Amino acid sequence: MRISVIGCGYLGAVHAACMAGLGHEVVGIEVDARRRRALAAGRAPFHEPGLDSLLAREVRRRRLRFVEDAAMADLDAVDVHFLCVGTPQGDPEGSADLSHLDRAVEALAKVLRPGRRTLVVGKSTVPVGTARRLAQRLAPTGAVLMWNPEFLREGFAIEDTLHPDRIVYGLPEHQDCAEYAKQLLDSVYAPLLGEGIPRLLTDLETAELIKVAANSFLATKISFINAMAEVCEAAGADVTVLADAIGRDSRIGNLFLRAGVGFGGGCLPKDIRAFRARAHELGVGDALDFLEDVEAINLRRRQKVVDLVREKVPGGIVGAKVCVLGAAFKPDSDDIRDSPAVDVALRLHEAGAHVSVNDPKALPTLAREVTGLDLEEDLETALAEADVVVLLTEWEHFVALDPWRVAELVSTPLVIDGRNALPRARWVDAGWEHVGLGRAGVQTVLKA
Ligand code: UDX
């Protein structure tokens, strides 16, 4: 099928490459020249495992191309348009900024030929009610709009796009339009549906809400375990053992129960804020007030790391040499949007510490966006003479570090494990003081 993907940021670039990989003919529309040039050359503009090779292959096969705007895309021949533009936070209250989406729809409306029925599929995360408004805008063009939210995780984006847990179709009310939309998107996703991936049919509003509800639930689960970490710290207990024990109850489940410096990234933080803002507009703000606590718990964990440095480093925080391991909001990503690691590093810097940061992928992005931190590409140089090592992103090669070798480099064998990811017994054996988050009880357990 002939497909256009409007907006080739994280979601769109992956979606475009995966749709081409399924055999469709895809044109990606991307206004950012730097990003577009990289994509057109078959290179991913951000770090995502597997994406470079998929893009290179599909661009070479000429199944995938990228253009600047809708007018250049020969959209007449396109069967399905995917809306994948970003919906970042728009104001301090948290409302989503829909200007990119509105501009994309306006541009599309201008080039669609009235009288020719086409399908427009929204994938961006939007406040409930947006799809219905956009459908009205597109109605005069003859386009049918449906919403098909995307649940991909960075680091697993290709796997999640091609083998999602479920596919949600938010369909228009009109029976004939709904049938048309369903059949066309079924053809696009035929290989996925053939694998037996469940497809849920619903209305536009439910589809929009499914996405934000899922992200709110995930954020709540992380903040729940981080709240338990706070209690464990006060009570002398170990949150990692607690999480393991409660997670074995299949009603609870052990995923998203890793206590640490909490959630960040381009989705969870802004999505829960936008959801709260939208609920207030709808007059049901009270229903989502708990998300304010979810965010407050999340931010408290960042400050906790700074407090631990202040408390544990013998000479105090001012002038202390702190080696921060990690800048990306999670491993296997170079994304530093709302990254807890970057926030903690900046808080340490503001508190007077000398902070050197090492990250295998995120340093170039960090160099463009922050000042005051010492960005160190060489891990051993970053560790040299450190008064404290602070792990904030659990990249595999940080987790696998040899604590005996690291002890030779630093000035004090003190590590704050902000992700509870290091093998604690090994670090303790190598002579380190290992401080986890929410792990006040573990020393006693180890001695027993
Ligand atoms: C998330 C959703 O998972 C995905 O479905 C949605 O489409 C986009 O937002 P992503 O932002 O890629 O995906 O990251 P995710 O893997 O969900 O992690 C989010 C944050 O939570 C990271 O900062 C991660 O370090 C943190 N996290 C995750 C924890 O602190 N503890 C956990 O147990 C799990």
Boltz pocket constraint, residues with backbone or C-beta under 6 A from the ligand:
constraints:
  - pocket:
      binder: B
      contacts: [[A, 150], [A, 151], [A, 152], [A, 153], [A, 154], [A, 155], [A, 215], [A, 218], [A, 222], [A, 255], [A, 256], [A, 257], [A, 258], [A, 259], [A, 260], [A, 261], [A, 262], [A, 263], [A, 264], [A, 265], [A, 266], [A, 267], [A, 268], [A, 329], [A, 330]]
      max_distance: 6.0
